[in-house]
């Protein structure tokens, strides 16, 4: 199997397109990947307290990728930040590659969960936040990235309600809204979170400064949701 060891070279946001271009083959789910690119970069570059050196540190922040389709952007950002060797990117989707069409937490350094069926990521993030609270670990933040279409699944609505009722203030949900949901939410996605006691804000998912402000906004005693709106999926 190809190695996924970390790489010493430093990359910036301008390199992500080149890193993504290294990944070829069928079933790339390109729109799903590119819709997440800016959110992922701002999180890993300016917000998340995790690095290749702190992957086993109990005090690290946790990032859970629920929107697991088209993980090319995720792999590109992990490579840019030293979690993955860029040399492994061309193997994406190959039989003996650690980089599958859905990330595998046992094969991808930095991946906290294995993604698959839609609707699982937010409930897992709620459980992670509860587990950290039970251990007395109040420093780590838990972040989960979802797609708007995942809210066609009832499990997410239950997780939203539970997290708001229990005041999981270290829980953060980022929803990529590219108009993929079958049903949609009356009043917008943020309204559903707010109705359950969350702090919620809707921003341009391509505006890095707006994303950073939203990610770092105060939300004392409440979980926080950021709705990142991007161009509609073709």
Secondary structure, DSSP 8 states (H G I E B T S, - for coil): ------------GGGHHHHHHT--SS---HHHHHTTHHHHHHIIIII----GGGTT-TTS-EEEE---SSTHHHHHHHHHTTSS-GGGGGGTT-TT-S--SS--TTTSTT--S---STT-HHHHHHHHHHHHHHTT--S--EEEEEEGGGGGSHHHHHHHHHHHHTT-TTEEEEEEESS--SS--TT-HHHHHHHTT-EEEEEETT-HHHHHHHHT---TTS-EEEEEE-----
